[in-house]
Amino acid sequence: MMTTSRYLATYPTSITANNLKACCQYQLYNGKAAEDACKALSEHSADHGAKVYNHNDILRHNRVVFRDGEGALEILPQLLDIVPEARLNLIIYHLRDPKGDPQEALNLLEGVIPSQPREHILKAVVHTVIGQQQGGSRASLQTAQQVFNLVGASASECDTIPGRQCMASCLYLGKQFEDALVYLKSIKAYFSADDDFNWNYGIACGSVGDYKEAQQALLSIHNTQYTSEFGYLSWVCRCFIMNGDPTSAWELYCRQEASPSTEIFNLLQMIANDCYKHGHFFIACKAFDVLERLDPDPEFWDGKRGSAVGVFQLVIAGMAPAEQLQQVVDLLRGTRVHQIPQVEYIINRVFKKWAGENGVYLE
C-alpha cells in the first residue's frame, strides 16, 4: 500500500496503480472502500468518469466484485475468456445471489482446473450446494468432503484459517460434529459477527447437545435468508426448550403463525412434542390445542390431555402457578365435540375436586 500510494502521488491517473490500491482496500476493508480508492480515475480522467470503466475489462470485472455481484450477469460472461477470475466470480455469484443458479455454477466449474487453495475451496462449496439441494446428489457431497479434506489436511493450509474451515466443513458434512467443533472453536474469535459461521457453529453445537452455546450463536444471526428458514426456526425453538425457556419458543411460533404453511405446522408439532418430552406441559398443552384444531388426528388430543394432566401435577407439586390450571381448563373446553365426556370428567371430577379442596377457584 505504501509503495502504491507513493507511485500514485506522482501518477494519480495510473489505471494499474489505482486498481491495485482498490484491490488492497477491498481485501483490508470492503467494496465501498475499494470503489472510493478508484475515484481518482473518474476525477482526473480525460475519458470522463464512467468511460474509464467501459474501456477497461479488469476495472469492469473488479467493480462487479466490489459491488458484491451487482451487474454480474451482464458483465462477467463477456469476460470469461479475458479475465481468468471472471469465471470464478461468476460461480460465486450463482452461489450467493438469490437470483443465481447453482446448477449453472456447476457448469461453469467444468472449465476450471483448480491449482490454488481458493479454487479447490470453491469447487468444494459448489458440490456442497448441489449435494444439499432437494433431491441432491450424494456423489456431490462426497466430492465436497474429499476436496475440503484435501485442502484442510495439506501441509501449506492445515494451520491457516481457511484450512481449518475446510477440515470443519469436511467433518460437518460427515455429521462428525464433535470433531468439527474442534476446528470451529479454534477460529471462532475471527468470525463472531459472521452469519455463515454462526449458522454452522450453532447447528454443530446443537447437534452435540450444547444448546446454550447453540442458542447464543443462532440468535446472533441477522441475515433474513437464514432467520426465515424452517431449519433455523426449529433449531432456535429447540434450543429455547432445552435451555428451559419454552415460552420464547412459543412466542417465536406465534410470530410465524400469520403465514401458515406445512413447515409452520411441523414447527408447532416439534414444539409440542419437545415440550411434552421435557416436562414443559403448559406450552405443550397450548401447542397440542392448536394442532388439534388444525388436524383431527387423535394423537393431538392424546397429547393435549396428557399435557393438561401434566400441568395439574405441577400445580399440585407447587412447581407451576395455579393460574395455569384455569387456562388449561379453557383449552380443554375448546376440544372437539366427541371428546366432551372425557373433558368433563377431567375438569369436574379431577381438577375442580382438587381445586375445591385446596381453595383454588376454577370456573
KAHUKA-V876140 format. One record per residue. SS is DSSP state (alpha for helix, beta for strand, coil for the rest). NEAR is the number of other ideal C-beta (glycine too) atoms within 10 Angstrom. Layout:
BEGIN
[[SS,NEAR] [SS,NEAR]]
END
This chain:
BEGIN
[[coil,11] [alpha,6] [alpha,9] [alpha,19] [alpha,11] [alpha,10] [alpha,16] [alpha,17] [alpha,8] [alpha,8] [coil,11] [coil,13] [coil,16] [coil,16] [alpha,16] [alpha,12] [alpha,20] [alpha,25] [alpha,20] [alpha,17] [alpha,20] [alpha,26] [alpha,18] [alpha,16] [alpha,20] [alpha,18] [alpha,10] [alpha,10] [coil,12] [coil,13] [alpha,19] [alpha,13] [alpha,15] [alpha,23] [alpha,16] [alpha,14] [alpha,23] [coil,22] [alpha,12] [alpha,17] [alpha,22] [alpha,16] [alpha,10] [alpha,11] [coil,17] [coil,7] [coil,14] [coil,8] [coil,12] [alpha,11] [alpha,12] [alpha,20] [alpha,20] [alpha,11] [coil,12] [coil,17] [alpha,15] [alpha,17] [alpha,18] [alpha,21] [alpha,24] [alpha,23] [alpha,20] [alpha,22] [alpha,21] [alpha,23] [coil,14] [coil,13] [coil,20] [coil,15] [coil,12] [alpha,23] [alpha,16] [alpha,10] [alpha,18] [alpha,25] [alpha,12] [alpha,13] [alpha,19] [coil,13] [coil,9] [coil,11] [coil,17] [alpha,11] [alpha,15] [alpha,24] [alpha,18] [alpha,19] [alpha,20] [alpha,24] [alpha,26] [alpha,20] [alpha,24] [alpha,24] [alpha,19] [alpha,15] [coil,14] [coil,5] [coil,9] [coil,19] [coil,13] [alpha,19] [alpha,13] [alpha,15] [alpha,22] [alpha,19] [alpha,13] [alpha,21] [alpha,20] [coil,7] [coil,10] [coil,16] [coil,7] [coil,17] [coil,8] [coil,9] [alpha,18] [alpha,13] [alpha,17] [alpha,20] [alpha,22] [alpha,21] [alpha,22] [alpha,26] [alpha,21] [alpha,26] [alpha,27] [alpha,23] [alpha,20] [alpha,21] [alpha,18] [alpha,14] [coil,12] [coil,4] [coil,4] [coil,15] [coil,14] [alpha,8] [alpha,11] [alpha,19] [alpha,17] [alpha,14] [alpha,18] [alpha,23] [alpha,20] [alpha,12] [alpha,24] [alpha,28] [alpha,18] [alpha,18] [alpha,26] [alpha,24] [coil,13] [coil,14] [coil,7] [coil,9] [coil,20] [coil,13] [coil,9] [coil,15] [alpha,12] [alpha,14] [alpha,22] [alpha,20] [alpha,24] [alpha,26] [alpha,22] [alpha,27] [alpha,25] [alpha,24] [alpha,23] [alpha,24] [alpha,20] [coil,15] [coil,9] [coil,15] [alpha,20] [alpha,12] [alpha,15] [alpha,24] [alpha,22] [alpha,13] [alpha,21] [alpha,24] [alpha,15] [alpha,14] [alpha,17] [alpha,16] [alpha,7] [alpha,12] [coil,16] [coil,10] [coil,10] [coil,15] [alpha,16] [alpha,12] [alpha,20] [alpha,23] [alpha,22] [alpha,21] [alpha,26] [alpha,26] [alpha,18] [alpha,26] [alpha,24] [alpha,21] [alpha,17] [coil,13] [coil,12] [coil,19] [alpha,20] [alpha,12] [alpha,19] [alpha,25] [alpha,22] [alpha,16] [alpha,25] [alpha,24] [alpha,15] [coil,16] [coil,20] [coil,10] [coil,14] [alpha,10] [alpha,12] [alpha,17] [alpha,15] [coil,11] [coil,14] [alpha,15] [alpha,11] [alpha,19] [alpha,24] [alpha,18] [alpha,23] [alpha,21] [alpha,24] [alpha,19] [alpha,25] [alpha,25] [alpha,25] [alpha,19] [coil,15] [coil,12] [coil,15] [alpha,24] [alpha,13] [alpha,18] [alpha,27] [alpha,21] [alpha,13] [alpha,16] [alpha,21] [alpha,12] [alpha,9] [alpha,17] [coil,11] [coil,7] [coil,9] [coil,11] [coil,10] [alpha,8] [alpha,15] [alpha,16] [alpha,14] [alpha,13] [alpha,21] [alpha,23] [alpha,19] [alpha,20] [alpha,29] [alpha,26] [alpha,16] [alpha,21] [alpha,27] [alpha,20] [alpha,10] [coil,13] [coil,13] [coil,27] [alpha,25] [alpha,24] [alpha,25] [alpha,28] [alpha,26] [alpha,23] [alpha,29] [alpha,29] [alpha,23] [alpha,20] [alpha,21] [alpha,24] [alpha,12] [alpha,13] [coil,12] [coil,10] [coil,11] [alpha,12] [alpha,12] [alpha,21] [alpha,20] [alpha,12] [alpha,23] [alpha,28] [alpha,19] [alpha,14] [alpha,25] [alpha,27] [alpha,16] [alpha,20] [alpha,24] [alpha,21] [alpha,13] [alpha,18] [alpha,23] [alpha,13] [coil,8] [coil,8] [coil,10] [coil,19] [coil,12] [coil,15] [alpha,10] [alpha,16] [alpha,25] [alpha,16] [alpha,14] [alpha,28] [alpha,20] [alpha,11] [alpha,21] [alpha,21] [alpha,12] [coil,11] [coil,19] [coil,13] [alpha,6] [alpha,10] [alpha,16] [alpha,12] [alpha,8] [alpha,13] [alpha,21] [alpha,12] [alpha,11] [alpha,20] [alpha,20] [alpha,11] [alpha,10] [alpha,13] [alpha,23] [alpha,17] [alpha,12] [alpha,15] [alpha,19] [alpha,11] [alpha,8] [coil,10] [coil,7] [coil,15] [coil,10] [coil,16] [coil,8]]
END
